[in-house]
Amino acid sequence: MNGMVSVRTEELTGPALGWAIESIESAGPTTGQLQLPLARIDAEQLIKKHGVWIERGYSYPWLADLTRDPCNRQPGETREIAVFRAVVFANLGTTVSVPAELIQL
């Protein structure tokens, strides 16, 4: 698979989510190259750097937001995933173009 595909921010997971975070936090990875594994990205650093609001949710285990708008809260199965999605949403919007080979089916 080549090229980029659009993915809703709330659906980003695994390597695609890591790629999106790295594209925000660094000069930007080249297509398909993920420099940092998702596990090595420190959610606590992102919380402090971006001022992420985070708390337990009702419909989702975790909710996080940077925009201070309750309608923009990003869900996550884990605290870290919610934080990563909130950072991506605030910086890149509701949909993100990621390399197709990073999408987990």
Biopython code that builds the backbone (N, CA, C, O; Angstrom):
import numpy as np
from Bio.PDB.StructureBuilder import StructureBuilder

atoms = [
    (1, "MET", "N", (0.844, -1.186, 0.000)),
    (1, "MET", "CA", (0.000, 0.000, 0.000)),
    (1, "MET", "C", (0.885, 1.244, 0.000)),
    (1, "MET", "O", (1.841, 1.343, 0.769)),
    (2, "ASN", "N", (0.559, 2.162, -0.852)),
    (2, "ASN", "CA", (1.291, 3.414, -0.896)),
    (2, "ASN", "C", (0.320, 4.564, -0.745)),
    (2, "ASN", "O", (-0.888, 4.419, -0.935)),
    (3, "GLY", "N", (0.877, 5.705, -0.401)),
    (3, "GLY", "CA", (0.057, 6.894, -0.311)),
    (3, "GLY", "C", (-0.467, 7.149, 1.087)),
    (3, "GLY", "O", (-0.142, 6.451, 2.048)),
    (4, "MET", "N", (-1.279, 8.164, 1.156)),
    (4, "MET", "CA", (-1.839, 8.601, 2.424)),
    (4, "MET", "C", (-3.334, 8.310, 2.440)),
    (4, "MET", "O", (-3.996, 8.311, 1.402)),
    (5, "VAL", "N", (-3.847, 8.063, 3.634)),
    (5, "VAL", "CA", (-5.279, 7.868, 3.810)),
    (5, "VAL", "C", (-5.756, 8.792, 4.924)),
    (5, "VAL", "O", (-4.999, 9.110, 5.841)),
    (6, "SER", "N", (-7.002, 9.217, 4.844)),
    (6, "SER", "CA", (-7.588, 10.062, 5.887)),
    (6, "SER", "C", (-8.224, 9.185, 6.953)),
    (6, "SER", "O", (-8.953, 8.239, 6.655)),
    (7, "VAL", "N", (-7.929, 9.524, 8.200)),
    (7, "VAL", "CA", (-8.463, 8.787, 9.341)),
    (7, "VAL", "C", (-9.012, 9.807, 10.329)),
    (7, "VAL", "O", (-8.385, 10.836, 10.581)),
    (8, "ARG", "N", (-10.173, 9.521, 10.882)),
    (8, "ARG", "CA", (-10.729, 10.389, 11.929)),
    (8, "ARG", "C", (-9.812, 10.319, 13.148)),
    (8, "ARG", "O", (-9.357, 9.240, 13.525)),
    (9, "THR", "N", (-9.545, 11.455, 13.753)),
    (9, "THR", "CA", (-8.640, 11.523, 14.894)),
    (9, "THR", "C", (-9.068, 10.564, 15.999)),
    (9, "THR", "O", (-8.217, 9.913, 16.606)),
    (10, "GLU", "N", (-10.357, 10.463, 16.272)),
    (10, "GLU", "CA", (-10.835, 9.592, 17.351)),
    (10, "GLU", "C", (-10.653, 8.108, 17.040)),
    (10, "GLU", "O", (-10.829, 7.267, 17.922)),
    (11, "GLU", "N", (-10.299, 7.775, 15.785)),
    (11, "GLU", "CA", (-10.086, 6.381, 15.398)),
    (11, "GLU", "C", (-8.609, 6.029, 15.247)),
    (11, "GLU", "O", (-8.276, 4.877, 14.969)),
    (12, "LEU", "N", (-7.721, 7.004, 15.426)),
    (12, "LEU", "CA", (-6.288, 6.734, 15.310)),
    (12, "LEU", "C", (-5.827, 5.798, 16.417)),
    (12, "LEU", "O", (-6.188, 5.970, 17.581)),
    (13, "THR", "N", (-5.026, 4.806, 16.041)),
    (13, "THR", "CA", (-4.445, 3.878, 17.012)),
    (13, "THR", "C", (-3.061, 3.459, 16.541)),
    (13, "THR", "O", (-2.679, 3.702, 15.397)),
    (14, "GLY", "N", (-2.328, 2.834, 17.427)),
    (14, "GLY", "CA", (-1.057, 2.201, 17.098)),
    (14, "GLY", "C", (-0.088, 3.081, 16.327)),
    (14, "GLY", "O", (0.085, 4.257, 16.647)),
    (15, "PRO", "N", (0.551, 2.499, 15.299)),
    (15, "PRO", "CA", (1.570, 3.231, 14.546)),
    (15, "PRO", "C", (1.049, 4.513, 13.893)),
    (15, "PRO", "O", (1.790, 5.492, 13.798)),
    (16, "ALA", "N", (-0.193, 4.529, 13.448)),
    (16, "ALA", "CA", (-0.749, 5.734, 12.820)),
    (16, "ALA", "C", (-0.863, 6.870, 13.836)),
    (16, "ALA", "O", (-0.584, 8.023, 13.507)),
    (17, "LEU", "N", (-1.268, 6.556, 15.055)),
    (17, "LEU", "CA", (-1.357, 7.570, 16.111)),
    (17, "LEU", "C", (0.035, 8.064, 16.480)),
    (17, "LEU", "O", (0.241, 9.265, 16.658)),
    (18, "GLY", "N", (0.986, 7.154, 16.596)),
    (18, "GLY", "CA", (2.374, 7.544, 16.878)),
    (18, "GLY", "C", (2.950, 8.429, 15.788)),
    (18, "GLY", "O", (3.654, 9.397, 16.076)),
    (19, "TRP", "N", (2.654, 8.103, 14.542)),
    (19, "TRP", "CA", (3.132, 8.897, 13.416)),
    (19, "TRP", "C", (2.555, 10.313, 13.481)),
    (19, "TRP", "O", (3.275, 11.286, 13.259)),
    (20, "ALA", "N", (1.272, 10.430, 13.783)),
    (20, "ALA", "CA", (0.633, 11.746, 13.872)),
    (20, "ALA", "C", (1.240, 12.577, 15.002)),
    (20, "ALA", "O", (1.490, 13.770, 14.830)),
    (21, "ILE", "N", (1.478, 11.950, 16.155)),
    (21, "ILE", "CA", (2.099, 12.662, 17.280)),
    (21, "ILE", "C", (3.493, 13.120, 16.902)),
    (21, "ILE", "O", (3.870, 14.261, 17.168)),
    (22, "GLU", "N", (4.255, 12.238, 16.286)),
    (22, "GLU", "CA", (5.616, 12.621, 15.909)),
    (22, "GLU", "C", (5.614, 13.743, 14.881)),
    (22, "GLU", "O", (6.497, 14.599, 14.908)),
    (23, "SER", "N", (4.645, 13.756, 13.981)),
    (23, "SER", "CA", (4.587, 14.827, 12.987)),
    (23, "SER", "C", (4.332, 16.183, 13.652)),
    (23, "SER", "O", (4.713, 17.222, 13.113)),
    (24, "ILE", "N", (3.696, 16.170, 14.808)),
    (24, "ILE", "CA", (3.454, 17.402, 15.566)),
    (24, "ILE", "C", (4.674, 17.768, 16.402)),
    (24, "ILE", "O", (5.065, 18.934, 16.451)),
    (25, "GLU", "N", (5.272, 16.789, 17.052)),
    (25, "GLU", "CA", (6.336, 17.029, 18.018)),
    (25, "GLU", "C", (7.725, 17.192, 17.408)),
    (25, "GLU", "O", (8.639, 17.663, 18.085)),
    (26, "SER", "N", (7.900, 16.813, 16.146)),
    (26, "SER", "CA", (9.213, 16.945, 15.513)),
    (26, "SER", "C", (9.055, 17.685, 14.200)),
    (26, "SER", "O", (7.995, 18.233, 13.896)),
    (27, "ALA", "N", (10.119, 17.690, 13.435)),
    (27, "ALA", "CA", (10.075, 18.344, 12.133)),
    (27, "ALA", "C", (9.146, 17.614, 11.180)),
    (27, "ALA", "O", (8.804, 18.143, 10.123)),
    (28, "GLY", "N", (8.734, 16.408, 11.538)),
    (28, "GLY", "CA", (7.806, 15.644, 10.710)),
    (28, "GLY", "C", (8.484, 14.451, 10.092)),
    (28, "GLY", "O", (9.492, 14.604, 9.401)),
    (29, "PRO", "N", (7.962, 13.271, 10.321)),
    (29, "PRO", "CA", (8.545, 12.070, 9.744)),
    (29, "PRO", "C", (8.257, 11.994, 8.251)),
    (29, "PRO", "O", (7.281, 12.562, 7.759)),
    (30, "THR", "N", (9.119, 11.287, 7.548)),
    (30, "THR", "CA", (8.841, 11.073, 6.139)),
    (30, "THR", "C", (7.777, 10.004, 6.031)),
    (30, "THR", "O", (7.536, 9.257, 6.980)),
    (31, "THR", "N", (7.151, 9.931, 4.891)),
    (31, "THR", "CA", (6.040, 8.998, 4.707)),
    (31, "THR", "C", (6.424, 7.591, 5.121)),
    (31, "THR", "O", (7.393, 7.021, 4.621)),
    (32, "GLY", "N", (5.655, 7.047, 6.034)),
    (32, "GLY", "CA", (5.835, 5.663, 6.435)),
    (32, "GLY", "C", (6.898, 5.422, 7.477)),
    (32, "GLY", "O", (6.978, 4.320, 8.020)),
    (33, "GLN", "N", (7.728, 6.420, 7.779)),
    (33, "GLN", "CA", (8.764, 6.199, 8.774)),
    (33, "GLN", "C", (8.293, 6.708, 10.123)),
    (33, "GLN", "O", (7.984, 7.888, 10.289)),
    (34, "LEU", "N", (8.246, 5.814, 11.065)),
    (34, "LEU", "CA", (7.882, 6.171, 12.427)),
    (34, "LEU", "C", (9.156, 6.155, 13.248)),
    (34, "LEU", "O", (9.761, 5.099, 13.432)),
    (35, "GLN", "N", (9.568, 7.305, 13.740)),
    (35, "GLN", "CA", (10.832, 7.404, 14.454)),
    (35, "GLN", "C", (10.727, 6.906, 15.892)),
    (35, "GLN", "O", (11.649, 6.257, 16.387)),
    (36, "LEU", "N", (9.634, 7.197, 16.558)),
    (36, "LEU", "CA", (9.460, 6.786, 17.950)),
    (36, "LEU", "C", (8.317, 5.799, 18.061)),
    (36, "LEU", "O", (7.223, 6.067, 17.565)),
    (37, "PRO", "N", (8.548, 4.657, 18.706)),
    (37, "PRO", "CA", (7.409, 3.777, 18.948)),
    (37, "PRO", "C", (6.440, 4.465, 19.905)),
    (37, "PRO", "O", (6.853, 5.226, 20.780)),
    (38, "LEU", "N", (5.156, 4.191, 19.731)),
    (38, "LEU", "CA", (4.133, 4.842, 20.542)),
    (38, "LEU", "C", (4.402, 4.666, 22.029)),
    (38, "LEU", "O", (4.151, 5.583, 22.811)),
    (39, "ALA", "N", (4.907, 3.510, 22.432)),
    (39, "ALA", "CA", (5.154, 3.238, 23.844)),
    (39, "ALA", "C", (6.213, 4.170, 24.430)),
    (39, "ALA", "O", (6.209, 4.416, 25.636)),
    (40, "ARG", "N", (7.118, 4.693, 23.602)),
    (40, "ARG", "CA", (8.190, 5.546, 24.110)),
    (40, "ARG", "C", (7.784, 7.004, 24.224)),
    (40, "ARG", "O", (8.466, 7.788, 24.884)),
    (41, "ILE", "N", (6.704, 7.368, 23.602)),
    (41, "ILE", "CA", (6.241, 8.750, 23.694)),
    (41, "ILE", "C", (5.647, 8.943, 25.081)),
    (41, "ILE", "O", (4.795, 8.163, 25.506)),
    (42, "ASP", "N", (6.084, 9.958, 25.775)),
    (42, "ASP", "CA", (5.673, 10.167, 27.157)),
    (42, "ASP", "C", (4.423, 11.044, 27.224)),
    (42, "ASP", "O", (4.474, 12.242, 26.944)),
    (43, "ALA", "N", (3.318, 10.436, 27.595)),
    (43, "ALA", "CA", (2.054, 11.175, 27.703)),
    (43, "ALA", "C", (2.148, 12.286, 28.742)),
    (43, "ALA", "O", (1.561, 13.353, 28.561)),
    (44, "GLU", "N", (2.876, 12.050, 29.823)),
    (44, "GLU", "CA", (2.996, 13.077, 30.869)),
    (44, "GLU", "C", (3.666, 14.334, 30.332)),
    (44, "GLU", "O", (3.277, 15.446, 30.690)),
    (45, "GLN", "N", (4.671, 14.166, 29.476)),
    (45, "GLN", "CA", (5.326, 15.331, 28.874)),
    (45, "GLN", "C", (4.354, 16.100, 27.982)),
    (45, "GLN", "O", (4.343, 17.331, 27.979)),
    (46, "LEU", "N", (3.541, 15.367, 27.229)),
    (46, "LEU", "CA", (2.558, 16.031, 26.364)),
    (46, "LEU", "C", (1.507, 16.765, 27.193)),
    (46, "LEU", "O", (1.081, 17.861, 26.827)),
    (47, "ILE", "N", (1.088, 16.166, 28.308)),
    (47, "ILE", "CA", (0.104, 16.804, 29.188)),
    (47, "ILE", "C", (0.642, 18.139, 29.683)),
    (47, "ILE", "O", (-0.064, 19.147, 29.655)),
    (48, "LYS", "N", (1.895, 18.147, 30.136)),
    (48, "LYS", "CA", (2.505, 19.381, 30.644)),
    (48, "LYS", "C", (2.756, 20.389, 29.528)),
    (48, "LYS", "O", (2.452, 21.572, 29.674)),
    (49, "LYS", "N", (3.307, 19.922, 28.425)),
    (49, "LYS", "CA", (3.663, 20.818, 27.321)),
    (49, "LYS", "C", (2.442, 21.494, 26.707)),
    (49, "LYS", "O", (2.477, 22.690, 26.415)),
    (50, "HIS", "N", (1.369, 20.740, 26.511)),
    (50, "HIS", "CA", (0.195, 21.259, 25.815)),
    (50, "HIS", "C", (-0.951, 21.648, 26.747)),
    (50, "HIS", "O", (-1.965, 22.170, 26.282)),
    (51, "GLY", "N", (-0.813, 21.408, 28.040)),
    (51, "GLY", "CA", (-1.887, 21.742, 28.976)),
    (51, "GLY", "C", (-3.131, 20.904, 28.751)),
    (51, "GLY", "O", (-4.244, 21.429, 28.722)),
    (52, "VAL", "N", (-2.944, 19.610, 28.594)),
    (52, "VAL", "CA", (-4.058, 18.707, 28.287)),
    (52, "VAL", "C", (-4.952, 18.521, 29.511)),
    (52, "VAL", "O", (-4.472, 18.219, 30.604)),
    (53, "TRP", "N", (-6.256, 18.704, 29.313)),
    (53, "TRP", "CA", (-7.256, 18.371, 30.338)),
    (53, "TRP", "C", (-7.577, 16.900, 30.136)),
    (53, "TRP", "O", (-7.807, 16.463, 29.009)),
    (54, "ILE", "N", (-7.596, 16.132, 31.222)),
    (54, "ILE", "CA", (-7.890, 14.702, 31.101)),
    (54, "ILE", "C", (-8.637, 14.216, 32.329)),
    (54, "ILE", "O", (-8.331, 14.601, 33.458)),
    (55, "GLU", "N", (-9.630, 13.357, 32.086)),
    (55, "GLU", "CA", (-10.335, 12.741, 33.204)),
    (55, "GLU", "C", (-11.025, 11.463, 32.742)),
    (55, "GLU", "O", (-11.140, 11.195, 31.547)),
    (56, "ARG", "N", (-11.473, 10.696, 33.702)),
    (56, "ARG", "CA", (-12.219, 9.474, 33.399)),
    (56, "ARG", "C", (-13.535, 9.844, 32.737)),
    (56, "ARG", "O", (-14.151, 10.855, 33.078)),
    (57, "GLY", "N", (-13.959, 9.023, 31.794)),
    (57, "GLY", "CA", (-15.211, 9.269, 31.100)),
    (57, "GLY", "C", (-16.295, 8.310, 31.545)),
    (57, "GLY", "O", (-16.074, 7.457, 32.404)),
    (58, "TYR", "N", (-17.465, 8.459, 30.956)),
    (58, "TYR", "CA", (-18.588, 7.563, 31.227)),
    (58, "TYR", "C", (-18.788, 6.598, 30.064)),
    (58, "TYR", "O", (-18.854, 5.386, 30.268)),
    (59, "SER", "N", (-18.884, 7.124, 28.858)),
    (59, "SER", "CA", (-19.048, 6.275, 27.677)),
    (59, "SER", "C", (-17.725, 5.682, 27.220)),
    (59, "SER", "O", (-17.699, 4.620, 26.597)),
    (60, "TYR", "N", (-16.631, 6.362, 27.525)),
    (60, "TYR", "CA", (-15.278, 5.921, 27.188)),
    (60, "TYR", "C", (-14.459, 5.905, 28.471)),
    (60, "TYR", "O", (-14.737, 6.680, 29.386)),
    (61, "PRO", "N", (-13.461, 5.041, 28.554)),
    (61, "PRO", "CA", (-12.661, 5.000, 29.782)),
    (61, "PRO", "C", (-11.974, 6.331, 30.111)),
    (61, "PRO", "O", (-11.895, 6.705, 31.281)),
    (62, "TRP", "N", (-11.472, 7.060, 29.082)),
    (62, "TRP", "CA", (-10.773, 8.324, 29.307)),
    (62, "TRP", "C", (-11.207, 9.354, 28.274)),
    (62, "TRP", "O", (-11.550, 9.006, 27.143)),
    (63, "LEU", "N", (-11.189, 10.632, 28.672)),
    (63, "LEU", "CA", (-11.448, 11.759, 27.777)),
    (63, "LEU", "C", (-10.350, 12.794, 27.988)),
    (63, "LEU", "O", (-9.920, 13.033, 29.117)),
    (64, "ALA", "N", (-9.900, 13.403, 26.899)),
    (64, "ALA", "CA", (-8.858, 14.427, 26.986)),
    (64, "ALA", "C", (-9.173, 15.546, 26.001)),
    (64, "ALA", "O", (-9.845, 15.332, 24.991)),
    (65, "ASP", "N", (-8.670, 16.759, 26.314)),
    (65, "ASP", "CA", (-8.960, 17.919, 25.471)),
    (65, "ASP", "C", (-7.919, 19.001, 25.687)),
    (65, "ASP", "O", (-7.411, 19.166, 26.796)),
    (66, "LEU", "N", (-7.599, 19.739, 24.629)),
    (66, "LEU", "CA", (-6.732, 20.916, 24.711)),
    (66, "LEU", "C", (-7.484, 22.193, 24.404)),
    (66, "LEU", "O", (-7.024, 23.280, 24.754)),
    (67, "THR", "N", (-8.638, 22.083, 23.755)),
    (67, "THR", "CA", (-9.338, 23.256, 23.235)),
    (67, "THR", "C", (-10.269, 23.920, 24.247)),
    (67, "THR", "O", (-10.780, 25.013, 24.000)),
    (68, "ARG", "N", (-10.488, 23.271, 25.372)),
    (68, "ARG", "CA", (-11.392, 23.761, 26.423)),
    (68, "ARG", "C", (-12.839, 23.812, 25.948)),
    (68, "ARG", "O", (-13.645, 24.582, 26.472)),
    (69, "ASP", "N", (-13.162, 22.994, 24.960)),
    (69, "ASP", "CA", (-14.524, 22.884, 24.451)),
    (69, "ASP", "C", (-14.999, 21.460, 24.706)),
    (69, "ASP", "O", (-14.423, 20.522, 24.154)),
    (70, "PRO", "N", (-16.031, 21.267, 25.526)),
    (70, "PRO", "CA", (-16.498, 19.912, 25.836)),
    (70, "PRO", "C", (-16.851, 19.082, 24.604)),
    (70, "PRO", "O", (-16.789, 17.853, 24.647)),
    (71, "CYS", "N", (-17.219, 19.742, 23.511)),
    (71, "CYS", "CA", (-17.564, 19.006, 22.283)),
    (71, "CYS", "C", (-16.337, 18.430, 21.585)),
    (71, "CYS", "O", (-16.467, 17.581, 20.704)),
    (72, "ASN", "N", (-15.149, 18.885, 21.973)),
    (72, "ASN", "CA", (-13.919, 18.437, 21.322)),
    (72, "ASN", "C", (-13.145, 17.403, 22.127)),
    (72, "ASN", "O", (-12.014, 17.068, 21.774)),
    (73, "ARG", "N", (-13.723, 16.901, 23.185)),
    (73, "ARG", "CA", (-13.026, 15.904, 23.999)),
    (73, "ARG", "C", (-12.771, 14.644, 23.183)),
    (73, "ARG", "O", (-13.654, 14.155, 22.479)),
    (74, "GLN", "N", (-11.567, 14.134, 23.286)),
    (74, "GLN", "CA", (-11.174, 12.955, 22.521)),
    (74, "GLN", "C", (-11.163, 11.722, 23.416)),
    (74, "GLN", "O", (-10.596, 11.755, 24.508)),
    (75, "PRO", "N", (-11.785, 10.635, 22.963)),
    (75, "PRO", "CA", (-11.861, 9.415, 23.769)),
    (75, "PRO", "C", (-10.598, 8.576, 23.643)),
    (75, "PRO", "O", (-9.840, 8.689, 22.680)),
    (76, "GLY", "N", (-10.400, 7.732, 24.646)),
    (76, "GLY", "CA", (-9.291, 6.791, 24.585)),
    (76, "GLY", "C", (-9.549, 5.588, 25.461)),
    (76, "GLY", "O", (-10.147, 5.691, 26.532)),
    (77, "GLU", "N", (-9.086, 4.445, 24.989)),
    (77, "GLU", "CA", (-9.191, 3.218, 25.775)),
    (77, "GLU", "C", (-8.251, 3.281, 26.973)),
    (77, "GLU", "O", (-8.504, 2.678, 28.016)),
    (78, "THR", "N", (-7.147, 4.032, 26.797)),
    (78, "THR", "CA", (-6.207, 4.273, 27.891)),
    (78, "THR", "C", (-6.023, 5.776, 28.032)),
    (78, "THR", "O", (-6.389, 6.546, 27.144)),
    (79, "ARG", "N", (-5.459, 6.179, 29.146)),
    (79, "ARG", "CA", (-5.185, 7.591, 29.397)),
    (79, "ARG", "C", (-4.250, 8.150, 28.320)),
    (79, "ARG", "O", (-4.459, 9.251, 27.811)),
    (80, "GLU", "N", (-3.220, 7.376, 27.983)),
    (80, "GLU", "CA", (-2.237, 7.810, 27.003)),
    (80, "GLU", "C", (-2.867, 8.028, 25.628)),
    (80, "GLU", "O", (-2.598, 9.037, 24.975)),
    (81, "ILE", "N", (-3.695, 7.096, 25.193)),
    (81, "ILE", "CA", (-4.321, 7.227, 23.879)),
    (81, "ILE", "C", (-5.223, 8.455, 23.835)),
    (81, "ILE", "O", (-5.235, 9.167, 22.831)),
    (82, "ALA", "N", (-5.973, 8.718, 24.892)),
    (82, "ALA", "CA", (-6.819, 9.915, 24.934)),
    (82, "ALA", "C", (-5.968, 11.182, 24.829)),
    (82, "ALA", "O", (-6.330, 12.112, 24.109)),
    (83, "VAL", "N", (-4.843, 11.223, 25.541)),
    (83, "VAL", "CA", (-3.947, 12.384, 25.483)),
    (83, "VAL", "C", (-3.394, 12.557, 24.071)),
    (83, "VAL", "O", (-3.411, 13.662, 23.530)),
    (84, "PHE", "N", (-2.907, 11.472, 23.474)),
    (84, "PHE", "CA", (-2.339, 11.556, 22.127)),
    (84, "PHE", "C", (-3.384, 12.051, 21.134)),
    (84, "PHE", "O", (-3.091, 12.909, 20.301)),
    (85, "ARG", "N", (-4.597, 11.518, 21.217)),
    (85, "ARG", "CA", (-5.657, 11.936, 20.292)),
    (85, "ARG", "C", (-6.025, 13.403, 20.494)),
    (85, "ARG", "O", (-6.299, 14.110, 19.523)),
    (86, "ALA", "N", (-6.036, 13.869, 21.742)),
    (86, "ALA", "CA", (-6.358, 15.274, 22.012)),
    (86, "ALA", "C", (-5.308, 16.200, 21.409)),
    (86, "ALA", "O", (-5.645, 17.245, 20.852)),
    (87, "VAL", "N", (-4.040, 15.822, 21.517)),
    (87, "VAL", "CA", (-2.960, 16.629, 20.938)),
    (87, "VAL", "C", (-3.090, 16.653, 19.416)),
    (87, "VAL", "O", (-2.940, 17.704, 18.795)),
    (88, "VAL", "N", (-3.367, 15.506, 18.823)),
    (88, "VAL", "CA", (-3.542, 15.434, 17.368)),
    (88, "VAL", "C", (-4.738, 16.280, 16.946)),
    (88, "VAL", "O", (-4.638, 17.046, 15.988)),
    (89, "PHE", "N", (-5.862, 16.157, 17.638)),
    (89, "PHE", "CA", (-7.064, 16.921, 17.292)),
    (89, "PHE", "C", (-6.797, 18.422, 17.351)),
    (89, "PHE", "O", (-7.177, 19.154, 16.437)),
    (90, "ALA", "N", (-6.151, 18.884, 18.411)),
    (90, "ALA", "CA", (-5.908, 20.316, 18.580)),
    (90, "ALA", "C", (-4.957, 20.869, 17.521)),
    (90, "ALA", "O", (-5.055, 22.037, 17.144)),
    (91, "ASN", "N", (-4.041, 20.036, 17.044)),
    (91, "ASN", "CA", (-3.041, 20.501, 16.089)),
    (91, "ASN", "C", (-3.371, 20.205, 14.632)),
    (91, "ASN", "O", (-2.993, 20.972, 13.746)),
    (92, "LEU", "N", (-4.068, 19.106, 14.371)),
    (92, "LEU", "CA", (-4.299, 18.678, 12.989)),
    (92, "LEU", "C", (-5.772, 18.598, 12.597)),
    (92, "LEU", "O", (-6.086, 18.491, 11.411)),
    (93, "GLY", "N", (-6.677, 18.646, 13.568)),
    (93, "GLY", "CA", (-8.099, 18.644, 13.253)),
    (93, "GLY", "C", (-8.781, 17.292, 13.386)),
    (93, "GLY", "O", (-8.224, 16.349, 13.948)),
    (94, "THR", "N", (-9.999, 17.215, 12.858)),
    (94, "THR", "CA", (-10.836, 16.023, 13.039)),
    (94, "THR", "C", (-10.416, 14.844, 12.181)),
    (94, "THR", "O", (-10.690, 13.697, 12.535)),
    (95, "THR", "N", (-9.759, 15.104, 11.064)),
    (95, "THR", "CA", (-9.230, 14.019, 10.237)),
    (95, "THR", "C", (-7.761, 14.282, 9.955)),
    (95, "THR", "O", (-7.327, 15.428, 9.832)),
    (96, "VAL", "N", (-7.007, 13.197, 9.857)),
    (96, "VAL", "CA", (-5.565, 13.280, 9.672)),
    (96, "VAL", "C", (-5.175, 12.381, 8.509)),
    (96, "VAL", "O", (-5.681, 11.266, 8.386)),
    (97, "SER", "N", (-4.283, 12.861, 7.662)),
    (97, "SER", "CA", (-3.737, 12.024, 6.592)),
    (97, "SER", "C", (-2.503, 11.316, 7.124)),
    (97, "SER", "O", (-1.544, 11.957, 7.555)),
    (98, "VAL", "N", (-2.533, 9.995, 7.090)),
    (98, "VAL", "CA", (-1.413, 9.178, 7.566)),
    (98, "VAL", "C", (-1.021, 8.194, 6.467)),
    (98, "VAL", "O", (-1.837, 7.873, 5.604)),
    (99, "PRO", "N", (0.226, 7.712, 6.492)),
    (99, "PRO", "CA", (0.635, 6.714, 5.504)),
    (99, "PRO", "C", (-0.251, 5.470, 5.592)),
    (99, "PRO", "O", (-0.505, 4.955, 6.680)),
    (100, "ALA", "N", (-0.709, 5.002, 4.451)),
    (100, "ALA", "CA", (-1.630, 3.862, 4.398)),
    (100, "ALA", "C", (-1.052, 2.623, 5.062)),
    (100, "ALA", "O", (-1.794, 1.848, 5.664)),
    (101, "GLU", "N", (0.258, 2.421, 4.965)),
    (101, "GLU", "CA", (0.851, 1.209, 5.540)),
    (101, "GLU", "C", (0.833, 1.184, 7.068)),
    (101, "GLU", "O", (1.101, 0.144, 7.669)),
    (102, "LEU", "N", (0.520, 2.318, 7.703)),
    (102, "LEU", "CA", (0.465, 2.360, 9.166)),
    (102, "LEU", "C", (-0.913, 2.032, 9.726)),
    (102, "LEU", "O", (-1.070, 1.886, 10.938)),
    (103, "ILE", "N", (-1.896, 1.918, 8.867)),
    (103, "ILE", "CA", (-3.261, 1.636, 9.317)),
    (103, "ILE", "C", (-3.383, 0.169, 9.680)),
    (103, "ILE", "O", (-3.043, -0.718, 8.897)),
    (104, "GLN", "N", (-3.884, -0.068, 10.902)),
    (104, "GLN", "CA", (-4.100, -1.435, 11.375)),
    (104, "GLN", "C", (-5.524, -1.847, 11.044)),
    (104, "GLN", "O", (-6.483, -1.190, 11.450)),
    (105, "LEU", "N", (-5.652, -2.926, 10.312)),
    (105, "LEU", "CA", (-6.992, -3.398, 9.937)),
    (105, "LEU", "C", (-7.493, -4.429, 10.903)),
    (105, "LEU", "O", (-8.603, -4.937, 10.742)),
]
sb = StructureBuilder()
sb.init_structure("model")
sb.init_model(0)
sb.init_chain("A")
sb.init_seg("    ")
for serial, (resi, resn, name, xyz) in enumerate(atoms, 1):
    if name == "N":
        sb.init_residue(resn, " ", resi, " ")
    sb.init_atom(name, np.array(xyz, "f"), 0.0, 1.0, " ", f" {name:<3s}", serial, name[0])
structure = sb.get_structure()
